[in-house]
Amino acid sequence: ENGFEAGIESALSAILVNPYFLFRSETQPADHKAGTVYQISDVELASRLSFFLWSSLPDDQLLTLAEQKRLHEPDILREQVLRMLRDDRSLSLVSNFAAQWLYLRNLDSFHPDMRLFPDFDDNLRIVLRRETEMLFEHILREDRSVLELLNSDTTFLNERLARHYGIPGVIGSQFRPVKLDPVISHRGGLLRHGSILAVTSYATRTSPTIRGNWILGNILGTPPAPPPPNVPSLKEKAESANLTIRDRLAEHRANTACASCHDLMDPVGFSLENFDAVGRWRTFDDGQRIDASGTLPDGTNITNFVELESDILKRPEIFVGTMTEKLLTYALGRGIEHFDAPAVRQVVRGSAHHEYRFSSLIIEIVSSAPFQKRVVE
């Protein structure tokens, strides 16, 4: 009675609030008891695969294979994964997955003190993020070992970013791969990227605590427990102004409530102290030579970030396992549980036979039980 337009409005409203429009639903078998594990259908597998690698709907080729119930076959699944990674739509892994995992989105809310860092502007914010995205894209596109995310001898620069890092000979606004001696240039892998160093700093100074926590959670996969309530903040007042950040954190750790977490985070974060709050290299802070020595959670002593990287790479399964957990979380849309641990270990072992190449990691993940199966709720 309200006319054609009102009818269309009512129909569209019903569609837009329908759960099947808002969410990706997977049908559970009616004849299975709660807690039973079952294999998802090939159509649901196509959907999981497509949203994982493309952040979009499956294409005709995926749907055709799914309708023929052939997509789950190992050889066909592997072939489709490689095809999808070659497709430009796989760059959603850079803009979505990498941005979440590496906290790149936090750059938008990072506003350093302009009195201390007058050269920082939105253009620099953009190019810092682009450098990290291009390294991840390089690993994906060239199907290189994911370990090169940490030990790459190539970085991606334009003139603005090169000037920020103090690297000569890069002219123009276009980004290009630049092969550098990572020891001399202090650039290369993720831990040397200004984007990562900025989002783990405060507006006025670096934070070994935040950086250490970021490394433990995102690189080593061993995040410390949440802080207990009523923990006092780090002194920033005049009486501690003459102390180095290392000394101030030592005072903070004297409180036993603080020490339980800070004893893990701070010694790892100290290794990055040669990078300031916006990712520039420095050897002095407030006239005092920087001490970048630290300790890893297993008790290994390190003198700087180079030794930190080296020690991580001595046990690559730890970093690859952490990246697998992050990828699996992104792919499934849920957190990793204790019962997922065997699958994670299997992914790491399987990709080790292929030098931890990016494609092998993805193939092992989409072939795993958590990706291909569900539990009846």
Solvent accessible surface area in square Angstrom, and as a share of the most:
residue,aa,sasa,rsa
1,E,215,0.96
2,N,121,0.62
3,G,49,0.47
4,F,162,0.68
5,E,145,0.65
6,A,37,0.28
7,G,41,0.40
8,I,80,0.41
9,E,115,0.52
10,S,74,0.47
11,A,51,0.40
12,L,96,0.48
13,S,54,0.35
14,A,61,0.48
15,I,90,0.46
16,L,94,0.47
17,V,107,0.61
18,N,62,0.32
19,P,82,0.51
20,Y,169,0.64
21,F,115,0.48
22,L,102,0.51
23,F,141,0.59
24,R,121,0.44
25,S,68,0.44
26,E,36,0.16
27,T,114,0.66
28,Q,61,0.27
29,P,38,0.24
30,A,111,0.86
31,D,126,0.65
32,H,69,0.31
33,K,169,0.72
34,A,81,0.63
35,G,52,0.50
36,T,49,0.28
37,V,87,0.50
38,Y,21,0.08
39,Q,90,0.40
40,I,7,0.03
41,S,57,0.37
42,D,16,0.09
43,V,75,0.43
44,E,25,0.11
45,L,2,0.01
46,A,0,0.00
47,S,27,0.17
48,R,22,0.08
49,L,0,0.00
50,S,0,0.00
51,F,57,0.24
52,F,2,0.01
53,L,0,0.00
54,W,7,0.02
55,S,44,0.29
56,S,45,0.29
57,L,127,0.63
58,P,22,0.14
59,D,29,0.15
60,D,116,0.60
61,Q,81,0.36
62,L,0,0.00
63,L,60,0.30
64,T,64,0.37
65,L,22,0.11
66,A,2,0.02
67,E,125,0.56
68,Q,98,0.44
69,K,150,0.64
70,R,104,0.38
71,L,0,0.00
72,H,80,0.36
73,E,65,0.29
74,P,109,0.68
75,D,118,0.61
76,I,21,0.11
77,L,3,0.01
78,R,123,0.45
79,E,106,0.47
80,Q,1,0.01
81,V,0,0.00
82,L,43,0.21
83,R,48,0.18
84,M,0,0.00
85,L,13,0.06
86,R,170,0.62
87,D,39,0.20
88,D,108,0.56
89,R,107,0.39
90,S,0,0.00
91,L,60,0.30
92,S,16,0.10
93,L,0,0.00
94,V,7,0.04
95,S,54,0.35
96,N,41,0.21
97,F,4,0.02
98,A,0,0.00
99,A,0,0.00
100,Q,89,0.40
101,W,9,0.03
102,L,0,0.00
103,Y,87,0.33
104,L,0,0.00
105,R,107,0.39
106,N,73,0.37
107,L,1,0.01
108,D,94,0.49
109,S,85,0.55
110,F,15,0.06
111,H,120,0.54
112,P,6,0.04
113,D,23,0.12
114,M,102,0.46
115,R,209,0.76
116,L,95,0.47
117,F,17,0.07
118,P,90,0.57
119,D,93,0.48
120,F,7,0.03
121,D,66,0.34
122,D,92,0.48
123,N,77,0.39
124,L,1,0.01
125,R,26,0.09
126,I,115,0.59
127,V,7,0.04
128,L,0,0.00
129,R,54,0.20
130,R,83,0.30
131,E,0,0.00
132,T,0,0.00
133,E,22,0.10
134,M,37,0.17
135,L,1,0.00
136,F,1,0.01
137,E,40,0.18
138,H,48,0.21
139,I,1,0.00
140,L,8,0.04
141,R,83,0.30
142,E,101,0.45
143,D,44,0.23
144,R,91,0.33
145,S,19,0.12
146,V,0,0.00
147,L,32,0.16
148,E,43,0.19
149,L,0,0.00
150,L,1,0.00
151,N,81,0.41
152,S,7,0.04
153,D,62,0.32
154,T,22,0.13
155,T,2,0.01
156,F,11,0.05
157,L,0,0.00
158,N,9,0.05
159,E,63,0.28
160,R,31,0.11
161,L,0,0.00
162,A,1,0.01
163,R,148,0.54
164,H,20,0.09
165,Y,19,0.07
166,G,61,0.59
167,I,18,0.09
168,P,122,0.77
169,G,73,0.71
170,V,11,0.06
171,I,129,0.65
172,G,30,0.29
173,S,92,0.60
174,Q,139,0.62
175,F,43,0.18
176,R,74,0.27
177,P,89,0.56
178,V,25,0.14
179,K,149,0.63
180,L,37,0.19
181,D,71,0.37
182,P,38,0.24
183,V,98,0.57
184,I,132,0.67
185,S,22,0.14
186,H,40,0.18
187,R,3,0.01
188,G,2,0.02
189,G,0,0.00
190,L,0,0.00
191,L,1,0.00
192,R,12,0.05
193,H,1,0.01
194,G,0,0.00
195,S,0,0.00
196,I,3,0.02
197,L,1,0.00
198,A,0,0.00
199,V,20,0.12
200,T,2,0.01
201,S,12,0.08
202,Y,101,0.38
203,A,45,0.35
204,T,71,0.41
205,R,44,0.16
206,T,4,0.03
207,S,3,0.02
208,P,1,0.00
209,T,26,0.15
210,I,56,0.28
211,R,2,0.01
212,G,0,0.00
213,N,62,0.32
214,W,5,0.02
215,I,1,0.00
216,L,2,0.01
217,G,12,0.11
218,N,6,0.03
219,I,0,0.00
220,L,23,0.11
221,G,29,0.28
222,T,78,0.45
223,P,90,0.56
224,P,23,0.14
225,A,72,0.56
226,P,117,0.73
227,P,103,0.65
228,P,51,0.32
229,P,115,0.73
230,N,152,0.78
231,V,47,0.27
232,P,66,0.41
233,S,98,0.63
234,L,30,0.15
235,K,112,0.47
236,E,101,0.45
237,K,142,0.60
238,A,88,0.68
239,E,124,0.56
240,S,2,0.01
241,A,68,0.53
242,N,138,0.71
243,L,61,0.30
244,T,44,0.26
245,I,16,0.08
246,R,62,0.23
247,D,64,0.33
248,R,32,0.12
249,L,5,0.03
250,A,47,0.36
251,E,88,0.39
252,H,22,0.10
253,R,53,0.19
254,A,82,0.64
255,N,61,0.31
256,T,120,0.70
257,A,46,0.36
258,C,2,0.01
259,A,18,0.14
260,S,76,0.49
261,C,14,0.08
262,H,24,0.11
263,D,78,0.41
264,L,73,0.36
265,M,18,0.08
266,D,0,0.00
267,P,23,0.14
268,V,0,0.00
269,G,0,0.00
270,F,4,0.02
271,S,0,0.00
272,L,4,0.02
273,E,7,0.03
274,N,17,0.09
275,F,0,0.00
276,D,12,0.06
277,A,1,0.01
278,V,2,0.01
279,G,0,0.00
280,R,80,0.29
281,W,81,0.28
282,R,45,0.16
283,T,57,0.33
284,F,103,0.43
285,D,51,0.26
286,D,136,0.70
287,G,68,0.66
288,Q,82,0.36
289,R,167,0.61
290,I,28,0.14
291,D,75,0.39
292,A,9,0.07
293,S,38,0.25
294,G,10,0.10
295,T,45,0.26
296,L,7,0.04
297,P,64,0.40
298,D,83,0.43
299,G,47,0.46
300,T,50,0.29
301,N,119,0.61
302,I,5,0.02
303,T,79,0.46
304,N,50,0.25
305,F,4,0.02
306,V,54,0.31
307,E,70,0.31
308,L,0,0.00
309,E,9,0.04
310,S,52,0.33
311,D,16,0.08
312,I,4,0.02
313,L,43,0.21
314,K,148,0.63
315,R,85,0.31
316,P,29,0.18
317,E,82,0.37
318,I,62,0.31
319,F,0,0.00
320,V,0,0.00
321,G,11,0.11
322,T,4,0.03
323,M,0,0.00
324,T,0,0.00
325,E,63,0.28
326,K,63,0.27
327,L,0,0.00
328,L,0,0.00
329,T,52,0.30
330,Y,48,0.18
331,A,5,0.04
332,L,34,0.17
333,G,70,0.67
334,R,89,0.33
335,G,44,0.42
336,I,51,0.26
337,E,83,0.37
338,H,155,0.69
339,F,125,0.52
340,D,3,0.02
341,A,36,0.28
342,P,76,0.48
343,A,17,0.13
344,V,10,0.06
345,R,131,0.48
346,Q,90,0.40
347,V,2,0.01
348,V,14,0.08
349,R,130,0.47
350,G,7,0.07
351,S,0,0.00
352,A,42,0.33
353,H,154,0.69
354,H,102,0.46
355,E,110,0.49
356,Y,26,0.10
357,R,96,0.35
358,F,2,0.01
359,S,12,0.08
360,S,9,0.06
361,L,0,0.00
362,I,0,0.00
363,I,27,0.13
364,E,42,0.19
365,I,0,0.00
366,V,0,0.00
367,S,59,0.38
368,S,12,0.08
369,A,55,0.42
370,P,16,0.10
371,F,0,0.00
372,Q,20,0.09
373,K,82,0.35
374,R,54,0.20
375,V,72,0.42
376,V,10,0.06
377,E,153,0.69
